[in-house]
Amino acid sequence: MKSLTRFAACLAALAVILGAPSLAAEPKALATCVACHGKEGVGINADYANLGGQNAPYLVLQLQAFRSGERKNALMNGMAAGLSDADIDELATWYAGQPWVVADNGNANLVEEGLNRAGYCHACHGMKGYPVTKDWPILAGQSALYLDNQLQAFKSGTRYHPLMVNVVKDLEPAAMTALASYYTQLNEAD
């Protein structure tokens, strides 16, 4: 029994050292999210954001924006409407603690063009798609379709951020697709 206890303690220490996801209990509101984002935060299709490994402060801000209606999405507004502040914090912590999965599903022929167009993006989202503040999203490895759709939403005004409005105002749809293709193939190991 003593050796089993030591083994469990060693596994727990190894998980902390290697940065493994927390073994904390699942949030009670997780059932609200899993149908689209999965338990581990991997969107069930390319239209949905991958949440696993995303910055927790960013997830909190987005869930609050969906709940208040500041960020518009018919499905997400309804899902977030019933979440308490504690639910939002627990969900953000849960998903941030899951492993990041690289989608790598953009058009490979557009990656170089996307890199050449990413100059404006690098200032906020970093050279490798990891932002300079935890209040902004990690773009590296996100689904290309999701990224493309978000850029189009910023351009059309259905999604708003004061910096993004200026970044996308002159982007054509083909440029948005190229940027999405570039960011989807990035991962932190690069």
Secondary structure, 3 states (H helix, E strand, C coil): CHHHHHHHHHHHHHHHHHCCCCCCCCCHHHHHCHHHHCCCCCCCCCCCCCCCCCCHHHHHHHHHHHHHCCCCCHHHHHHHHCCCHHHHHHHHHHHHCCCCCCCCCCCHHHHHHHHHHCHHHHHHHCCCCCCCCCCCCCCCCCCHHHHHHHHHHHHHCCCCCHHHHHHHCCCCHHHHHHHHHHHHCCCCCC
